[in-house]
Amino acid sequence: MPDLLRQISAGDQTAVVACIDEYGGLIWRLAQRYLSQCPGEIEDAVQEVFVDLWTHASRFDPARGSEPAFVAIIAHRKLIDYQRRMKVRFTLPIEDHDAPASLDPAKGRSDDFTKIAQAFDQLPPDERNAIWMSLNRGMSQRQIAQATASPEGTVKSRLRRGLIRLCESVAINDRAVPMRKGGGA
């Protein structure tokens, strides 16, 4: 059995191609299984798995398990994350069914987006950046923390504060957005 991940972590570029040859079929089949509802995303997901695998190749410890098992676990975790992002992306409502009948939908949406954009621009840069990375790039809190060299707790706070500020400063369709303090109902 090849020791490709150790070679990759040592900087051997030829091992990268060998890794694709060795594990490409496995990762592709897993991606097809996990992303059967959005087949157009399979290639991107497979690429993300390989990048993550190569980035974390040094974590592989043959004393803890085989290389194929390690690859399958990394693929499984990454594909579950990817699957969750796709579910969120494809289950967002397309139409606003709660809009009042007297509201002109085109004008209402345009006004709402303008208010949201203005409120977003007024956020402190660290909160604005965290929200942008989360919503636009689909990054997790941990990924944002790594990308910004910030503690994960700080990223969580920035996201929470930023979203609260957005909700407090935007009154969609002239309705105040209620904000709860604490976790009670």
N, CA and C atoms as a LAMMPS dump frame, in Angstrom:
ITEM: TIMESTEP
0
ITEM: NUMBER OF ATOMS
555
ITEM: BOX BOUNDS ff ff ff
-5.0000000000000000e+02 5.0000000000000000e+02
-5.0000000000000000e+02 5.0000000000000000e+02
-5.0000000000000000e+02 5.0000000000000000e+02
ITEM: ATOMS id mol type element x y z
1 1 1 N 0.855 -1.188 0
2 1 2 C 0 0 0
3 1 3 C 0.89 1.237 0
4 2 1 N 0.635 2.188 -0.898
5 2 2 C 1.483 3.38 -0.979
6 2 3 C 1.334 4.262 0.265
7 3 1 N 2.402 4.962 0.572
8 3 2 C 2.425 5.887 1.7
9 3 3 C 2.391 7.311 1.139
10 4 1 N 1.327 7.604 0.395
11 4 2 C 1.241 8.848 -0.353
12 4 3 C 1.116 10.081 0.535
13 5 1 N 0.36 9.978 1.605
14 5 2 C 0.143 11.154 2.442
15 5 3 C 1.424 11.612 3.128
16 6 1 N 2.248 10.672 3.534
17 6 2 C 3.548 11.05 4.117
18 6 3 C 4.413 11.737 3.063
19 7 1 N 4.372 11.22 1.84
20 7 2 C 5.155 11.831 0.763
21 7 3 C 4.652 13.247 0.464
22 8 1 N 3.325 13.423 0.474
23 8 2 C 2.736 14.746 0.227
24 8 3 C 3.143 15.712 1.331
25 9 1 N 3.043 15.259 2.576
26 9 2 C 3.418 16.151 3.684
27 9 3 C 4.912 16.481 3.658
28 10 1 N 5.718 15.641 3.014
29 10 2 C 7.152 15.912 2.867
30 10 3 C 7.443 16.809 1.667
31 11 1 N 6.39 17.155 0.888
32 11 2 C 6.568 18.07 -0.23
33 11 3 C 6.786 17.411 -1.581
34 12 1 N 6.571 16.112 -1.688
35 12 2 C 6.765 15.389 -2.945
36 12 3 C 5.577 15.656 -3.879
37 13 1 N 5.805 16.456 -4.913
38 13 2 C 4.742 16.822 -5.851
39 13 3 C 4.243 15.638 -6.679
40 14 1 N 5.091 14.665 -6.937
41 14 2 C 4.651 13.501 -7.708
42 14 3 C 3.648 12.668 -6.915
43 15 1 N 3.708 12.755 -5.602
44 15 2 C 2.765 12.015 -4.77
45 15 3 C 1.357 12.584 -4.882
46 16 1 N 1.243 13.871 -5.216
47 16 2 C -0.073 14.484 -5.378
48 16 3 C -0.815 13.819 -6.541
49 17 1 N -0.134 13.654 -7.657
50 17 2 C -0.742 13.001 -8.825
51 17 3 C -1.062 11.547 -8.498
52 18 1 N -0.164 10.873 -7.824
53 18 2 C -0.399 9.481 -7.433
54 18 3 C -1.581 9.377 -6.48
55 19 1 N -1.754 10.357 -5.625
56 19 2 C -2.882 10.374 -4.687
57 19 3 C -4.209 10.492 -5.443
58 20 1 N -4.222 11.343 -6.449
59 20 2 C -5.433 11.482 -7.273
60 20 3 C -5.736 10.154 -7.964
61 21 1 N -4.721 9.521 -8.52
62 21 2 C -4.909 8.231 -9.196
63 21 3 C -5.396 7.161 -8.222
64 22 1 N -4.821 7.146 -7.037
65 22 2 C -5.136 6.107 -6.053
66 22 3 C -6.523 6.284 -5.434
67 23 1 N -6.874 7.531 -5.072
68 23 2 C -8.092 7.757 -4.285
69 23 3 C -9.187 8.531 -5.016
70 24 1 N -8.914 8.933 -6.26
71 24 2 C -9.913 9.696 -7.011
72 24 3 C -11.232 8.975 -7.161
73 25 1 N -11.191 7.689 -7.486
74 25 2 C -12.422 6.919 -7.657
75 25 3 C -13.223 6.823 -6.37
76 26 1 N -12.554 6.569 -5.272
77 26 2 C -13.216 6.472 -3.971
78 26 3 C -13.902 7.79 -3.61
79 27 1 N -13.159 8.883 -3.73
80 27 2 C -13.719 10.182 -3.363
81 27 3 C -14.842 10.577 -4.315
82 28 1 N -14.696 10.27 -5.585
83 28 2 C -15.742 10.589 -6.562
84 28 3 C -17.035 9.824 -6.234
85 29 1 N -16.919 8.522 -5.925
86 29 2 C -18.109 7.724 -5.585
87 29 3 C -18.778 8.246 -4.313
88 30 1 N -17.979 8.612 -3.328
89 30 2 C -18.559 9.163 -2.1
90 30 3 C -19.273 10.482 -2.395
91 31 1 N -18.662 11.327 -3.205
92 31 2 C -19.279 12.608 -3.552
93 31 3 C -20.595 12.397 -4.299
94 32 1 N -20.629 11.431 -5.193
95 32 2 C -21.873 11.136 -5.906
96 32 3 C -22.965 10.696 -4.933
97 33 1 N -22.589 9.916 -3.948
98 33 2 C -23.56 9.434 -2.963
99 33 3 C -24.071 10.588 -2.102
100 34 1 N -23.163 11.412 -1.61
101 34 2 C -23.553 12.496 -0.712
102 34 3 C -24.265 13.638 -1.426
103 35 1 N -23.911 13.874 -2.671
104 35 2 C -24.437 15.042 -3.392
105 35 3 C -25.335 14.648 -4.559
106 36 1 N -26.056 13.563 -4.413
107 36 2 C -26.917 13.084 -5.5
108 36 3 C -27.996 14.102 -5.867
109 37 1 N -28.39 14.965 -4.922
110 37 2 C -29.415 15.964 -5.196
111 37 3 C -28.874 17.173 -5.97
112 38 1 N -27.564 17.34 -5.98
113 38 2 C -26.97 18.457 -6.72
114 38 3 C -25.723 17.97 -7.452
115 39 1 N -25.928 17.199 -8.536
116 39 2 C -24.789 16.608 -9.251
117 39 3 C -23.832 17.629 -9.853
118 40 1 N -24.281 18.836 -10.089
119 40 2 C -23.406 19.863 -10.644
120 40 3 C -22.328 20.311 -9.662
121 41 1 N -22.448 19.915 -8.418
122 41 2 C -21.495 20.324 -7.383
123 41 3 C -20.43 19.27 -7.107
124 42 1 N -20.549 18.1 -7.71
125 42 2 C -19.668 16.98 -7.384
126 42 3 C -18.206 17.309 -7.654
127 43 1 N -17.907 17.878 -8.819
128 43 2 C -16.51 18.186 -9.141
129 43 3 C -15.889 19.142 -8.127
130 44 1 N -16.631 20.194 -7.778
131 44 2 C -16.119 21.154 -6.801
132 44 3 C -15.906 20.494 -5.448
133 45 1 N -16.834 19.635 -5.058
134 45 2 C -16.72 18.947 -3.768
135 45 3 C -15.502 18.032 -3.747
136 46 1 N -15.281 17.299 -4.831
137 46 2 C -14.12 16.409 -4.907
138 46 3 C -12.837 17.225 -4.816
139 47 1 N -12.801 18.346 -5.492
140 47 2 C -11.621 19.211 -5.425
141 47 3 C -11.399 19.687 -3.995
142 48 1 N -12.459 20.105 -3.309
143 48 2 C -12.326 20.539 -1.918
144 48 3 C -11.79 19.426 -1.032
145 49 1 N -12.262 18.197 -1.265
146 49 2 C -11.79 17.061 -0.472
147 49 3 C -10.291 16.877 -0.672
148 50 1 N -9.833 16.893 -1.919
149 50 2 C -8.407 16.701 -2.182
150 50 3 C -7.563 17.827 -1.581
151 51 1 N -8.022 19.059 -1.705
152 51 2 C -7.271 20.173 -1.119
153 51 3 C -7.173 19.989 0.393
154 52 1 N -8.285 19.629 1.028
155 52 2 C -8.278 19.401 2.474
156 52 3 C -7.37 18.23 2.837
157 53 1 N -7.427 17.195 2.046
158 53 2 C -6.594 16.016 2.284
159 53 3 C -5.111 16.378 2.2
160 54 1 N -4.725 17.113 1.18
161 54 2 C -3.323 17.49 1.011
162 54 3 C -2.882 18.477 2.093
163 55 1 N -3.785 19.377 2.457
164 55 2 C -3.466 20.356 3.493
165 55 3 C -3.207 19.679 4.833
166 56 1 N -3.951 18.607 5.085
167 56 2 C -3.854 17.914 6.374
168 56 3 C -3.156 16.56 6.261
169 57 1 N -2.382 16.358 5.234
170 57 2 C -1.696 15.077 5.034
171 57 3 C -0.779 14.734 6.202
172 58 1 N -0.221 15.743 6.838
173 58 2 C 0.699 15.489 7.953
174 58 3 C -0.013 14.906 9.171
175 59 1 N -1.326 14.998 9.217
176 59 2 C -2.085 14.438 10.338
177 59 3 C -2.199 12.916 10.271
178 60 1 N -1.938 12.367 9.107
179 60 2 C -2.065 10.916 8.957
180 60 3 C -1.029 10.201 9.817
181 61 1 N -1.525 9.251 10.61
182 61 2 C -0.66 8.454 11.483
183 61 3 C -0.942 6.98 11.198
184 62 1 N -0.013 6.278 10.535
185 62 2 C -0.253 4.878 10.187
186 62 3 C -0.469 3.983 11.403
187 63 1 N -0.033 4.42 12.575
188 63 2 C -0.255 3.627 13.79
189 63 3 C -1.724 3.642 14.204
190 64 1 N -2.472 4.633 13.729
191 64 2 C -3.882 4.754 14.11
192 64 3 C -4.835 4.164 13.081
193 65 1 N -4.36 3.868 11.89
194 65 2 C -5.225 3.301 10.866
195 65 3 C -4.574 3.357 9.504
196 66 1 N -5.261 2.787 8.537
197 66 2 C -4.717 2.729 7.181
198 66 3 C -4.92 4.061 6.457
199 67 1 N -4.122 4.253 5.429
200 67 2 C -4.235 5.464 4.622
201 67 3 C -5.605 5.561 3.927
202 68 1 N -6.108 4.461 3.317
203 68 2 C -7.434 4.56 2.697
204 68 3 C -8.539 4.917 3.703
205 69 1 N -8.434 4.41 4.929
206 69 2 C -9.435 4.748 5.95
207 69 3 C -9.348 6.235 6.299
208 70 1 N -8.142 6.754 6.412
209 70 2 C -7.944 8.171 6.704
210 70 3 C -8.54 9.022 5.577
211 71 1 N -8.269 8.638 4.347
212 71 2 C -8.798 9.368 3.192
213 71 3 C -10.328 9.345 3.211
214 72 1 N -10.906 8.187 3.493
215 72 2 C -12.372 8.066 3.525
216 72 3 C -12.976 8.928 4.628
217 73 1 N -12.321 8.995 5.779
218 73 2 C -12.836 9.812 6.883
219 73 3 C -12.777 11.289 6.536
220 74 1 N -11.653 11.728 5.978
221 74 2 C -11.527 13.134 5.555
222 74 3 C -12.6 13.45 4.504
223 75 1 N -12.764 12.563 3.533
224 75 2 C -13.766 12.768 2.479
225 75 3 C -15.162 12.824 3.08
226 76 1 N -15.465 11.908 3.978
227 76 2 C -16.78 11.864 4.618
228 76 3 C -17.075 13.191 5.325
229 77 1 N -16.146 13.659 6.122
230 77 2 C -16.359 14.906 6.871
231 77 3 C -16.524 16.102 5.95
232 78 1 N -15.67 16.182 4.953
233 78 2 C -15.727 17.318 4.037
234 78 3 C -17.016 17.291 3.204
235 79 1 N -17.427 16.106 2.779
236 79 2 C -18.646 15.989 1.968
237 79 3 C -19.899 16.263 2.786
238 80 1 N -19.897 15.892 4.055
239 80 2 C -21.028 16.222 4.927
240 80 3 C -21.14 17.74 5.051
241 81 1 N -20.006 18.419 5.269
242 81 2 C -20.016 19.882 5.334
243 81 3 C -20.53 20.481 4.027
244 82 1 N -20.043 19.95 2.92
245 82 2 C -20.445 20.454 1.603
246 82 3 C -21.945 20.214 1.402
247 83 1 N -22.409 19.042 1.779
248 83 2 C -23.829 18.69 1.649
249 83 3 C -24.685 19.661 2.467
250 84 1 N -24.27 19.978 3.666
251 84 2 C -25.024 20.924 4.5
252 84 3 C -25.082 22.3 3.852
253 85 1 N -23.955 22.746 3.289
254 85 2 C -23.962 24.042 2.607
255 85 3 C -24.925 24.039 1.425
256 86 1 N -24.973 22.946 0.689
257 86 2 C -25.862 22.869 -0.464
258 86 3 C -27.327 22.848 -0.016
259 87 1 N -27.614 22.16 1.062
260 87 2 C -28.988 22.134 1.571
261 87 3 C -29.439 23.535 1.936
262 88 1 N -28.573 24.291 2.605
263 88 2 C -28.92 25.657 2.979
264 88 3 C -29.093 26.501 1.737
265 89 1 N -28.187 26.367 0.782
266 89 2 C -28.245 27.177 -0.437
267 89 3 C -29.516 26.893 -1.231
268 90 1 N -29.902 25.627 -1.351
269 90 2 C -31.024 25.276 -2.198
270 90 3 C -32.365 25.24 -1.474
271 91 1 N -32.388 25.48 -0.162
272 91 2 C -33.663 25.503 0.547
273 91 3 C -34.055 26.898 0.985
274 92 1 N -33.263 27.915 0.629
275 92 2 C -33.659 29.27 0.953
276 92 3 C -34.908 29.629 0.157
277 93 1 N -35.857 30.332 0.777
278 93 2 C -37.086 30.673 0.064
279 93 3 C -36.805 31.6 -1.112
280 94 1 N -37.459 31.321 -2.207
281 94 2 C -37.278 32.128 -3.406
282 94 3 C -38.23 33.317 -3.398
283 95 1 N -39.431 33.108 -2.857
284 95 2 C -40.422 34.173 -2.814
285 95 3 C -40.762 34.486 -1.374
286 96 1 N -41.18 35.714 -1.13
287 96 2 C -41.601 36.127 0.205
288 96 3 C -43.102 35.933 0.303
289 97 1 N -43.535 34.822 0.877
290 97 2 C -44.959 34.514 0.982
291 97 3 C -45.64 35.301 2.093
292 98 1 N -44.862 35.967 2.968
293 98 2 C -45.432 36.716 4.074
294 98 3 C -45.632 38.191 3.736
295 99 1 N -45.324 38.595 2.516
296 99 2 C -45.445 39.999 2.151
297 99 3 C -46.913 40.4 2.111
298 100 1 N -47.233 41.592 2.604
299 100 2 C -48.619 42.06 2.558
300 100 3 C -49.102 42.185 1.12
301 101 1 N -50.386 41.967 0.906
302 101 2 C -50.949 41.984 -0.444
303 101 3 C -50.806 43.349 -1.098
304 102 1 N -50.806 44.429 -0.291
305 102 2 C -50.737 45.774 -0.862
306 102 3 C -49.322 46.183 -1.252
307 103 1 N -48.335 45.392 -0.896
308 103 2 C -46.946 45.74 -1.181
309 103 3 C -46.591 45.352 -2.606
310 104 1 N -45.995 46.275 -3.321
311 104 2 C -45.482 45.969 -4.651
312 104 3 C -44.223 45.131 -4.45
313 105 1 N -44.235 43.818 -4.816
314 105 2 C -43.103 42.949 -4.51
315 105 3 C -41.776 43.441 -5.07
316 106 1 N -41.765 43.942 -6.278
317 106 2 C -40.499 44.379 -6.873
318 106 3 C -39.939 45.573 -6.106
319 107 1 N -40.79 46.559 -5.821
320 107 2 C -40.34 47.738 -5.091
321 107 3 C -39.966 47.367 -3.662
322 108 1 N -40.742 46.527 -3.024
323 108 2 C -40.475 46.12 -1.642
324 108 3 C -39.143 45.418 -1.51
325 109 1 N -38.875 44.508 -2.397
326 109 2 C -37.609 43.781 -2.342
327 109 3 C -36.434 44.719 -2.58
328 110 1 N -36.594 45.623 -3.545
329 110 2 C -35.519 46.556 -3.851
330 110 3 C -35.229 47.445 -2.642
331 111 1 N -36.284 47.957 -2.01
332 111 2 C -36.106 48.796 -0.829
333 111 3 C -35.457 48.006 0.308
334 112 1 N -35.916 46.764 0.498
335 112 2 C -35.366 45.927 1.568
336 112 3 C -33.88 45.671 1.338
337 113 1 N -33.513 45.34 0.116
338 113 2 C -32.112 45.076 -0.181
339 113 3 C -31.265 46.325 0.019
340 114 1 N -31.814 47.477 -0.351
341 114 2 C -31.089 48.728 -0.16
342 114 3 C -30.862 48.983 1.325
343 115 1 N -31.906 48.769 2.149
344 115 2 C -31.769 48.962 3.597
345 115 3 C -30.745 47.992 4.182
346 116 1 N -30.8 46.758 3.752
347 116 2 C -29.861 45.752 4.259
348 116 3 C -28.442 46.099 3.839
349 117 1 N -28.264 46.497 2.582
350 117 2 C -26.924 46.852 2.099
351 117 3 C -26.366 48.046 2.859
352 118 1 N -27.208 49.037 3.111
353 118 2 C -26.756 50.205 3.862
354 118 3 C -26.387 49.822 5.291
355 119 1 N -27.218 48.994 5.92
356 119 2 C -26.934 48.55 7.289
357 119 3 C -25.651 47.72 7.314
358 120 1 N -25.47 46.875 6.303
359 120 2 C -24.267 46.044 6.223
360 120 3 C -23.022 46.92 6.109
361 121 1 N -23.098 47.958 5.288
362 121 2 C -21.954 48.859 5.105
363 121 3 C -21.607 49.61 6.382
364 122 1 N -22.565 49.772 7.283
365 122 2 C -22.331 50.502 8.53
366 122 3 C -21.739 49.624 9.639
367 123 1 N -21.687 48.31 9.417
368 123 2 C -21.125 47.412 10.43
369 123 3 C -19.634 47.665 10.606
370 124 1 N -19.115 47.394 11.799
371 124 2 C -17.658 47.452 11.967
372 124 3 C -16.997 46.46 11.011
373 125 1 N -15.817 46.781 10.499
374 125 2 C -15.167 45.935 9.487
375 125 3 C -15.007 44.472 9.885
376 126 1 N -14.669 44.199 11.158
377 126 2 C -14.47 42.807 11.551
378 126 3 C -15.777 42.015 11.513
379 127 1 N -16.886 42.637 11.894
380 127 2 C -18.191 41.968 11.843
381 127 3 C -18.638 41.797 10.394
382 128 1 N -18.458 42.842 9.605
383 128 2 C -18.848 42.798 8.191
384 128 3 C -18.076 41.696 7.458
385 129 1 N -16.776 41.6 7.721
386 129 2 C -15.936 40.603 7.077
387 129 3 C -16.36 39.187 7.485
388 130 1 N -16.634 38.976 8.763
389 130 2 C -17.035 37.649 9.244
390 130 3 C -18.359 37.224 8.602
391 131 1 N -19.319 38.134 8.547
392 131 2 C -20.614 37.806 7.933
393 131 3 C -20.432 37.528 6.447
394 132 1 N -19.622 38.342 5.781
395 132 2 C -19.38 38.142 4.346
396 132 3 C -18.77 36.768 4.084
397 133 1 N -17.768 36.4 4.877
398 133 2 C -17.102 35.111 4.682
399 133 3 C -18.071 33.952 4.938
400 134 1 N -18.94 34.12 5.905
401 134 2 C -19.899 33.071 6.236
402 134 3 C -20.974 32.928 5.158
403 135 1 N -21.584 34.033 4.785
404 135 2 C -22.711 33.968 3.849
405 135 3 C -22.285 33.83 2.394
406 136 1 N -21.29 34.58 1.991
407 136 2 C -20.894 34.566 0.591
408 136 3 C -20.01 33.381 0.241
409 137 1 N -19.076 33.07 1.112
410 137 2 C -18.129 31.996 0.824
411 137 3 C -18.518 30.667 1.458
412 138 1 N -19.523 30.669 2.345
413 138 2 C -19.961 29.434 2.985
414 138 3 C -18.954 28.882 3.98
415 139 1 N -18.144 29.763 4.549
416 139 2 C -17.107 29.317 5.466
417 139 3 C -17.689 29.077 6.857
418 140 1 N -17.186 28.063 7.534
419 140 2 C -17.597 27.785 8.909
420 140 3 C -16.91 28.778 9.839
421 141 1 N -17.355 28.795 11.096
422 141 2 C -16.727 29.684 12.069
423 141 3 C -15.251 29.334 12.241
424 142 1 N -14.942 28.065 12.235
425 142 2 C -13.556 27.633 12.383
426 142 3 C -12.718 28.103 11.19
427 143 1 N -13.27 27.977 9.975
428 143 2 C -12.534 28.415 8.789
429 143 3 C -12.311 29.923 8.798
430 144 1 N -13.311 30.671 9.248
431 144 2 C -13.167 32.124 9.342
432 144 3 C -12.088 32.465 10.364
433 145 1 N -12.092 31.747 11.486
434 145 2 C -11.083 31.975 12.519
435 145 3 C -9.684 31.738 11.968
436 146 1 N -9.525 30.666 11.205
437 146 2 C -8.219 30.367 10.618
438 146 3 C -7.828 31.423 9.587
439 147 1 N -8.782 31.831 8.757
440 147 2 C -8.484 32.8 7.697
441 147 3 C -8.156 34.183 8.251
442 148 1 N -8.748 34.54 9.388
443 148 2 C -8.529 35.869 9.955
444 148 3 C -7.549 35.861 11.129
445 149 1 N -7.017 34.68 11.427
446 149 2 C -6.084 34.524 12.557
447 149 3 C -6.703 35.053 13.848
448 150 1 N -7.967 34.712 14.062
449 150 2 C -8.705 35.131 15.252
450 150 3 C -9.168 33.896 16.012
451 151 1 N -9.365 34.017 17.313
452 151 2 C -9.919 32.887 18.066
453 151 3 C -11.345 32.58 17.58
454 152 1 N -11.711 31.308 17.623
455 152 2 C -13.032 30.901 17.144
456 152 3 C -14.15 31.587 17.932
457 153 1 N -13.957 31.754 19.234
458 153 2 C -14.962 32.436 20.057
459 153 3 C -15.165 33.875 19.624
460 154 1 N -14.095 34.518 19.216
461 154 2 C -14.182 35.901 18.737
462 154 3 C -14.986 35.956 17.446
463 155 1 N -14.753 34.992 16.562
464 155 2 C -15.505 34.946 15.297
465 155 3 C -16.995 34.738 15.593
466 156 1 N -17.308 33.838 16.512
467 156 2 C -18.712 33.6 16.879
468 156 3 C -19.357 34.883 17.39
469 157 1 N -18.628 35.61 18.229
470 157 2 C -19.15 36.871 18.771
471 157 3 C -19.348 37.905 17.675
472 158 1 N -18.391 37.991 16.763
473 158 2 C -18.51 38.954 15.663
474 158 3 C -19.73 38.649 14.8
475 159 1 N -19.924 37.371 14.485
476 159 2 C -21.08 36.987 13.674
477 159 3 C -22.381 37.324 14.394
478 160 1 N -22.453 36.968 15.659
479 160 2 C -23.67 37.207 16.429
480 160 3 C -23.954 38.708 16.545
481 161 1 N -22.938 39.477 16.949
482 161 2 C -23.124 40.924 17.083
483 161 3 C -23.496 41.562 15.753
484 162 1 N -22.825 41.151 14.702
485 162 2 C -23.111 41.724 13.389
486 162 3 C -24.524 41.44 12.93
487 163 1 N -24.981 40.204 13.128
488 163 2 C -26.35 39.861 12.728
489 163 3 C -27.377 40.589 13.584
490 164 1 N -27.1 40.736 14.863
491 164 2 C -28.016 41.486 15.731
492 164 3 C -28.081 42.938 15.278
493 165 1 N -26.912 43.525 14.981
494 165 2 C -26.893 44.925 14.511
495 165 3 C -27.696 45.076 13.215
496 166 1 N -27.528 44.113 12.29
497 166 2 C -28.286 44.18 11.036
498 166 3 C -29.777 44.134 11.301
499 167 1 N -30.203 43.193 12.126
500 167 2 C -31.629 43.046 12.421
501 167 3 C -32.182 44.273 13.125
502 168 1 N -31.4 44.849 14.038
503 168 2 C -31.867 46.031 14.768
504 168 3 C -31.938 47.265 13.886
505 169 1 N -31.059 47.363 12.906
506 169 2 C -31.019 48.571 12.089
507 169 3 C -31.895 48.491 10.845
508 170 1 N -32.429 47.329 10.553
509 170 2 C -33.251 47.172 9.36
510 170 3 C -34.675 46.845 9.775
511 171 1 N -35.598 47.645 9.328
512 171 2 C -37.018 47.368 9.552
513 171 3 C -37.597 47.013 8.192
514 172 1 N -37.687 45.715 7.913
515 172 2 C -38.156 45.251 6.606
516 172 3 C -39.649 45.494 6.49
517 173 1 N -40.042 46.101 5.378
518 173 2 C -41.447 46.434 5.117
519 173 3 C -42.023 47.276 6.253
520 174 1 N -41.184 48.154 6.819
521 174 2 C -41.588 49.052 7.902
522 174 3 C -42.074 48.303 9.14
523 175 1 N -41.659 47.048 9.317
524 175 2 C -41.972 46.29 10.528
525 175 3 C -40.686 46.181 11.313
526 176 1 N -40.76 46.412 12.598
527 176 2 C -39.57 46.229 13.441
528 176 3 C -39.281 44.749 13.542
529 177 1 N -38.021 44.398 13.493
530 177 2 C -37.621 43.007 13.632
531 177 3 C -37.371 42.746 15.108
532 178 1 N -38.194 41.863 15.738
533 178 2 C -38.009 41.615 17.171
534 178 3 C -36.737 40.834 17.433
535 179 1 N -36.008 41.247 18.45
536 179 2 C -34.794 40.552 18.851
537 179 3 C -34.996 40.055 20.274
538 180 1 N -34.641 38.806 20.506
539 180 2 C -34.753 38.222 21.836
540 180 3 C -33.412 38.259 22.531
541 181 1 N -33.459 38.477 23.795
542 181 2 C -32.25 38.338 24.601
543 181 3 C -32.374 37.036 25.357
544 182 1 N -31.26 36.303 25.43
545 182 2 C -31.287 35.014 26.119
546 182 3 C -31.818 33.935 25.206
547 183 1 N -32.02 32.745 25.762
548 183 2 C -32.437 31.616 24.942
549 183 3 C -33.881 31.239 25.133
550 184 1 N -34.653 31.989 25.933
551 184 2 C -36.026 31.616 26.228
552 184 3 C -36.963 31.887 25.09
553 185 1 N -38.141 31.26 25.115
554 185 2 C -39.129 31.435 24.066
555 185 3 C -40.102 32.532 24.389
